[in-house]
């Protein structure tokens, strides 16, 4: 037997290797291999694509990615207790799984993968958001990755895909949607995980556009958007006062009423405002 058929059920793997879930590492494992295959399929056809998986844990999603045909998976895991279980998967899929014991915030996957690669992860909330922001703000665009398939708390997922006009709309929505298509692909109740987290989760799928939707200097846009949402309840003329003394004129020049609040402003209008600083 080779591949997924030769591997024991994940519950047995966890028991055999003593992988009791650690809260400090945000460990909520997916044990249903039908579900992990479904998540892998959200990433699209992987047969000619390398995949970066962050936080493989006991390897449920890793198995899903390999069984669905990923050309190669690079799995980056911080918890050394998971390495023997991941080594068993590597043995079942010769030459297709490379495992690195590291903090995902500290490695450069581009040294190990052929771009454009796919990124897939079920990560703790804080690490996931920090990595997402990094992946969305590389020096060059298009980035080295072609798609991101990421599990988040549902509330964070809603913020990534939010449209202007509501509380969920903010910096994450602008960063994500300016240069990507972003959608919620799957919603999961707490019971899908072991142990169950307190809140529901959702898988967000982002695909990188070849070019930004509207022109703007990335650094300027990020500064404008961060400043606007930092004081999201203030009118823009007050929230953005620190950026330029003539901010009211600039807002008017691009058609944004200075009395509006950040959450009303479209990505297109933020880009137009950013261009007044270039
Ligand atoms: N992917 C597995 C699954 O779906 O069952 C595990 C998911 S669990 C929510 C998060 C995993 O990320 C854990 O295995 C944890 O050890 C790992 N992890 C947490 N912080 C990490 C970091 N900074 N770098 C790499 N892995 C990390």
Boltz pocket constraint, residues with backbone or C-beta under 6 A from the ligand:
constraints:
  - pocket:
      binder: B
      contacts: [[A, 25], [A, 26], [A, 27], [A, 28], [A, 29], [A, 30], [A, 31], [A, 54], [A, 55], [A, 56], [A, 57], [A, 58], [A, 59], [A, 60], [A, 61], [A, 76], [A, 77], [A, 78], [A, 79], [A, 82], [A, 102], [A, 103], [A, 104], [A, 105], [A, 121], [A, 122], [A, 123], [A, 124], [A, 127]]
      max_distance: 6.0
